[in-house]
């Protein structure tokens, strides 16, 4: 239950009475009145978000997407097979434990092996946004058999999830995972086409429909696609639907 002191009630409702039409304005005003933690409910993103450069689109290009250039990044990554139940939840929990969301981080500070004499102590890692999710392709062709079994989660081979680590980390300084299912990877500099949308993202399909719309728009505009589409989520579970920020994206070459 949300309880607002009577002394603040007049200020809250008078501040919101101008009825801003943009979700970001709502978030800003509510955050100013109730504080940043409450602002998370209304879409405020307080975590570090990777810096990027917005690039110009071609003349006459679709307004469905934005072109962005990102510098090289370091990420914690885990892969969840489609045969496992609760797929994306398990992947998220693994990565959350790596950075220390639930207590003692499941990692070892860079400079030594876990439990070793040099640098083996766990190191808490700040949460960032977005969380990146992508279908994991089959590693090699497999002979056709019957029946074909498809995961109820919407992907047939599995799902890869990444937490982008804070920008202060490099491959050399990022804490080493102690869970063998988590690894630290280098994400190279890249240009991606991004479509932003609000609401609850379909985690079962990783928004396949929106991914296909993005790919179609890029193909129509003659933009060369060089990667596989993926989904990025920016908000914690308690953010209300209309203020949730999600993006589908794919790497391109300009």
Secondary structure, 3 states (H helix, E strand, C coil): CCCCCHHHHHHHHHHHCCCCCCHHHHHHHHHHHHCHHHHHHHCCCCCEECCEEEECCCCCCCCCCEEEEECCEEEEEEEEECCCCCHHHHHHHHHHHHHCCCCCCCEECCCCCCCCCCCCCCCCCCCEECEEEEECCCCCCCCCCCCCCCCCCCCCCEEEEEEECCCCCCCCCCCEECCCCEEEEEECCEEEEEEEEECCCCCCCCCHHHHHHHHHHHHHCCCEECCCCEEEECCCCCCCHHHCEEEEEEEEEC
